[in-house]
Amino acid sequence: MIRVRFFARLREALDCEGLDLRLPPPSSVAALRRHLLQEHPHWAAHLDGRLLCAVNQEMAHAQTPVHDGDEVAFFPPVTGG
């Protein structure tokens, strides 16, 4: 199982805090994103390439591997002022 979490305005836009995937894990963050878009095509405008992601609470990129038991978080870029 892979736990997927959404944060900040992304969570609000998707109206979803997260979900658990009980299928063979996608091989990478990019593959996971593609899977999410196949299952939820109406999320396309929100799951764009500008999002940041973390795997097991460590910053990740599109090619970062994803394994069974991992937590993958997506969140918008953070700015401060």
N, CA, C and O atoms as a DFTB+ gen file, in Angstrom:
324 C
 N C O
     1  1       0.839      -1.177       0.000
     2  2       0.000       0.000       0.000
     3  2       0.886       1.243       0.000
     4  3       1.917       1.293       0.672
     5  1       0.466       2.228      -0.760
     6  2       1.131       3.526      -0.776
     7  2       0.141       4.544      -0.239
     8  3      -1.005       4.597      -0.685
     9  1       0.579       5.345       0.711
    10  2      -0.254       6.417       1.243
    11  2       0.093       7.694       0.495
    12  3       1.248       8.119       0.483
    13  1      -0.913       8.306      -0.131
    14  2      -0.734       9.556      -0.865
    15  2      -1.415      10.653      -0.063
    16  3      -2.563      10.507       0.357
    17  1      -0.695      11.761       0.147
    18  2      -1.249      12.880       0.922
    19  2      -1.142      14.157       0.115
    20  3      -0.201      14.353      -0.654
    21  1      -2.124      15.021       0.306
    22  2      -2.156      16.315      -0.366
    23  2      -2.210      17.400       0.700
    24  3      -2.898      17.252       1.710
    25  1      -1.475      18.506       0.471
    26  2      -1.389      19.560       1.469
    27  2      -1.737      20.931       0.899
    28  3      -1.702      21.159      -0.310
    29  1      -2.073      21.834       1.819
    30  2      -2.310      23.257       1.541
    31  2      -3.435      23.428       0.524
    32  3      -4.431      22.706       0.558
    33  1      -3.267      24.388      -0.378
    34  2      -4.352      24.685      -1.315
    35  2      -4.630      23.526      -2.257
    36  3      -5.722      23.445      -2.821
    37  1      -3.673      22.631      -2.440
    38  2      -3.903      21.453      -3.265
    39  2      -4.964      20.562      -2.627
    40  3      -5.859      20.072      -3.317
    41  1      -4.871      20.352      -1.332
    42  2      -5.864      19.545      -0.626
    43  2      -7.245      20.162      -0.774
    44  3      -8.228      19.448      -0.978
    45  1      -7.325      21.478      -0.672
    46  2      -8.608      22.162      -0.814
    47  2      -9.150      22.040      -2.239
    48  3     -10.340      21.799      -2.437
    49  1      -8.275      22.208      -3.222
    50  2      -8.705      22.148      -4.621
    51  2      -9.204      20.758      -5.002
    52  3     -10.178      20.626      -5.744
    53  1      -8.538      19.723      -4.495
    54  2      -8.930      18.350      -4.813
    55  2     -10.053      17.852      -3.917
    56  3     -10.684      16.837      -4.213
    57  1     -10.303      18.563      -2.824
    58  2     -11.273      18.141      -1.812
    59  2     -10.932      16.727      -1.328
    60  3     -11.795      15.859      -1.196
    61  1      -9.635      16.539      -1.070
    62  2      -9.145      15.222      -0.670
    63  2      -7.875      15.396       0.156
    64  3      -6.919      16.023      -0.300
    65  1      -7.859      14.844       1.369
    66  2      -6.651      14.893       2.199
    67  2      -5.617      13.883       1.734
    68  3      -4.413      14.115       1.846
    69  1      -6.088      12.778       1.220
    70  2      -5.179      11.741       0.763
    71  2      -5.933      10.470       0.477
    72  3      -7.152      10.395       0.636
    73  1      -5.189       9.473       0.054
    74  2      -5.792       8.180      -0.235
    75  2      -4.734       7.105      -0.109
    76  3      -3.534       7.375      -0.157
    77  1      -5.203       5.887       0.051
    78  2      -4.318       4.732       0.129
    79  2      -4.489       3.914      -1.139
    80  3      -5.610       3.577      -1.519
    81  1      -3.380       3.592      -1.794
    82  2      -3.422       2.783      -3.005
    83  2      -3.041       1.360      -2.651
    84  3      -1.946       1.107      -2.150
    85  1      -3.927       0.455      -2.908
    86  2      -3.690      -0.963      -2.622
    87  2      -3.509      -1.721      -3.929
    88  3      -4.304      -2.599      -4.266
    89  1      -2.480      -1.381      -4.646
    90  2      -2.180      -2.015      -5.913
    91  2      -0.678      -2.100      -6.038
    92  3       0.043      -1.527      -5.221
    93  1      -0.195      -2.801      -7.041
    94  2       1.265      -2.797      -7.181
    95  2       1.761      -1.360      -7.263
    96  3       1.220      -0.566      -8.032
    97  1       2.767      -1.018      -6.495
    98  2       3.190       0.383      -6.463
    99  2       3.742       0.849      -7.801
   100  3       4.463       0.114      -8.476
   101  1       3.398       2.079      -8.179
   102  2       4.046       2.657      -9.356
   103  2       5.558       2.708      -9.097
   104  3       5.993       2.731      -7.946
   105  1       6.335       2.725     -10.151
   106  2       7.782       2.642     -10.003
   107  2       8.434       3.948      -9.592
   108  3       9.567       3.945      -9.111
   109  1       7.734       5.077      -9.774
   110  2       8.327       6.380      -9.476
   111  2       7.232       7.381      -9.130
   112  3       6.042       7.103      -9.276
   113  1       7.660       8.544      -8.670
   114  2       6.705       9.623      -8.395
   115  2       5.960       9.992      -9.670
   116  3       4.749      10.208      -9.633
   117  1       6.660      10.068     -10.797
   118  2       6.008      10.403     -12.077
   119  2       4.955       9.358     -12.442
   120  3       3.865       9.708     -12.895
   121  1       5.272       8.093     -12.250
   122  2       4.308       7.026     -12.540
   123  2       3.107       7.119     -11.606
   124  3       1.976       6.880     -12.031
   125  1       3.333       7.459     -10.355
   126  2       2.236       7.642      -9.414
   127  2       1.335       8.793      -9.860
   128  3       0.110       8.674      -9.827
   129  1       1.936       9.897     -10.272
   130  2       1.158      11.044     -10.740
   131  2       0.308      10.647     -11.949
   132  3      -0.863      11.017     -12.031
   133  1       0.894       9.896     -12.890
   134  2       0.137       9.421     -14.062
   135  2      -1.032       8.544     -13.633
   136  3      -2.136       8.666     -14.165
   137  1      -0.785       7.653     -12.662
   138  2      -1.858       6.793     -12.159
   139  2      -2.988       7.624     -11.548
   140  3      -4.164       7.368     -11.803
   141  1      -2.622       8.611     -10.746
   142  2      -3.643       9.466     -10.134
   143  2      -4.468      10.191     -11.197
   144  3      -5.683      10.327     -11.051
   145  1      -3.821      10.651     -12.255
   146  2      -4.537      11.348     -13.328
   147  2      -5.426      10.403     -14.119
   148  3      -6.479      10.816     -14.604
   149  1      -5.028       9.146     -14.262
   150  2      -5.894       8.166     -14.931
   151  2      -7.141       7.890     -14.100
   152  3      -8.245       7.781     -14.634
   153  1      -6.955       7.780     -12.793
   154  2      -8.071       7.488     -11.899
   155  2      -8.953       8.708     -11.628
   156  3     -10.154       8.570     -11.393
   157  1      -8.363       9.889     -11.662
   158  2      -9.064      11.138     -11.335
   159  2      -8.736      12.200     -12.385
   160  3      -8.040      13.166     -12.072
   161  1      -9.212      12.051     -13.610
   162  2      -8.841      12.995     -14.677
   163  2      -9.217      14.442     -14.371
   164  3      -8.591      15.367     -14.889
   165  1     -10.227      14.644     -13.541
   166  2     -10.633      16.011     -13.186
   167  2      -9.607      16.700     -12.272
   168  3      -9.747      17.889     -11.987
   169  1      -8.596      15.985     -11.817
   170  2      -7.527      16.575     -11.012
   171  2      -6.406      17.153     -11.869
   172  3      -5.471      17.745     -11.329
   173  1      -6.474      16.998     -13.175
   174  2      -5.369      17.359     -14.069
   175  2      -4.889      18.797     -13.887
   176  3      -3.685      19.050     -13.899
   177  1      -5.801      19.724     -13.722
   178  2      -5.408      21.131     -13.584
   179  2      -4.626      21.381     -12.289
   180  3      -3.917      22.381     -12.176
   181  1      -4.754      20.490     -11.331
   182  2      -4.122      20.699     -10.021
   183  2      -2.858      19.863      -9.822
   184  3      -2.010      20.222      -9.005
   185  1      -2.720      18.769     -10.544
   186  2      -1.545      17.901     -10.389
   187  2      -0.522      18.194     -11.481
   188  3      -0.003      17.279     -12.120
   189  1      -0.244      19.453     -11.686
   190  2       0.687      19.851     -12.745
   191  2       2.140      19.740     -12.282
   192  3       2.406      19.376     -11.136
   193  1       3.058      20.050     -13.163
   194  2       4.478      19.891     -12.895
   195  2       5.066      20.854     -11.888
   196  3       6.215      20.686     -11.480
   197  1       4.306      21.866     -11.473
   198  2       4.849      22.837     -10.513
   199  2       4.791      22.344      -9.078
   200  3       5.386      22.958      -8.192
   201  1       4.092      21.255      -8.834
   202  2       3.972      20.750      -7.466
   203  2       5.305      20.221      -6.954
   204  3       6.141      19.729      -7.712
   205  1       5.470      20.337      -5.661
   206  2       6.593      19.698      -4.976
   207  2       6.102      18.361      -4.443
   208  3       4.901      18.149      -4.275
   209  1       7.032      17.475      -4.183
   210  2       6.626      16.208      -3.589
   211  2       7.707      15.723      -2.634
   212  3       8.868      16.128      -2.699
   213  1       7.276      14.850      -1.758
   214  2       8.183      14.223      -0.804
   215  2       7.819      12.752      -0.707
   216  3       6.644      12.389      -0.760
   217  1       8.824      11.914      -0.567
   218  2       8.616      10.490      -0.333
   219  2       9.175      10.197       1.045
   220  3      10.356      10.416       1.317
   221  1       8.310       9.701       1.905
   222  2       8.692       9.423       3.295
   223  2       9.325      10.644       3.956
   224  3      10.337      10.539       4.649
   225  1       8.708      11.801       3.729
   226  2       9.056      13.084       4.338
   227  2      10.418      13.617       3.906
   228  3      11.016      14.434       4.607
   229  1      10.910      13.159       2.759
   230  2      12.141      13.707       2.188
   231  2      11.818      14.213       0.796
   232  3      11.147      13.531       0.021
   233  1      12.296      15.413       0.474
   234  2      12.018      15.994      -0.832
   235  2      12.386      15.005      -1.931
   236  3      13.392      14.299      -1.849
   237  1      11.540      14.974      -2.963
   238  2      11.725      14.008      -4.038
   239  2      11.524      14.695      -5.387
   240  3      11.127      15.858      -5.454
   241  1      11.800      13.966      -6.440
   242  2      11.600      14.473      -7.800
   243  2      10.874      13.387      -8.595
   244  3      10.590      12.312      -8.066
   245  1      10.580      13.664      -9.843
   246  2       9.766      12.764     -10.661
   247  2      10.336      11.352     -10.756
   248  3       9.574      10.387     -10.811
   249  1      11.656      11.214     -10.777
   250  2      12.266       9.894     -10.928
   251  2      12.516       9.167      -9.605
   252  3      13.029       8.048      -9.605
   253  1      12.162       9.785      -8.486
   254  2      12.351       9.130      -7.189
   255  2      11.531       7.842      -7.143
   256  3      10.337       7.868      -7.445
   257  1      12.142       6.721      -6.775
   258  2      11.404       5.453      -6.696
   259  2      10.331       5.492      -5.609
   260  3      10.472       6.168      -4.591
   261  1       9.269       4.756      -5.855
   262  2       8.175       4.599      -4.895
   263  2       7.996       3.105      -4.656
   264  3       7.911       2.318      -5.599
   265  1       7.939       2.724      -3.379
   266  2       7.838       1.317      -3.003
   267  2       6.619       1.099      -2.099
   268  3       6.071       2.038      -1.521
   269  1       6.225      -0.147      -2.000
   270  2       5.142      -0.513      -1.101
   271  2       5.492      -0.033       0.305
   272  3       6.616      -0.224       0.768
   273  1       4.531       0.588       0.978
   274  2       4.738       1.092       2.324
   275  2       5.168       2.547       2.382
   276  3       5.243       3.122       3.468
   277  1       5.453       3.155       1.240
   278  2       5.888       4.552       1.214
   279  2       4.726       5.520       1.391
   280  3       3.575       5.200       1.094
   281  1       5.052       6.701       1.879
   282  2       4.120       7.817       1.925
   283  2       4.626       8.859       0.928
   284  3       5.782       9.279       0.983
   285  1       3.745       9.267       0.021
   286  2       4.099      10.267      -0.977
   287  2       3.197      11.474      -0.764
   288  3       1.972      11.355      -0.776
   289  1       3.807      12.624      -0.572
   290  2       3.053      13.853      -0.332
   291  2       3.253      14.809      -1.494
   292  3       4.366      14.977      -1.992
   293  1       2.161      15.435      -1.922
   294  2       2.200      16.477      -2.951
   295  2       1.760      17.774      -2.316
   296  3       0.811      17.800      -1.531
   297  1       2.461      18.871      -2.659
   298  2       2.100      20.165      -2.100
   299  2       2.583      21.270      -3.032
   300  3       3.547      21.090      -3.776
   301  1       1.908      22.407      -2.983
   302  2       2.329      23.519      -3.831
   303  2       3.624      24.134      -3.328
   304  3       3.978      23.973      -2.160
   305  1       4.342      24.845      -4.213
   306  2       5.540      25.534      -3.758
   307  2       5.205      26.498      -2.618
   308  3       4.144      27.122      -2.602
   309  1       6.114      26.601      -1.690
   310  2       5.894      27.426      -0.507
   311  2       6.718      28.706      -0.670
   312  3       7.887      28.666      -1.054
   313  1       6.090      29.823      -0.373
   314  2       6.810      31.089      -0.394
   315  2       6.645      31.777       0.955
   316  3       5.681      31.530       1.680
   317  1       7.570      32.615       1.267
   318  2       7.501      33.327       2.529
   319  2       7.615      34.811       2.296
   320  3       7.868      35.266       1.181
   321  1       7.430      35.541       3.335
   322  2       7.502      36.972       3.140
   323  2       7.892      37.689       4.394
   324  3       7.998      38.916       4.397
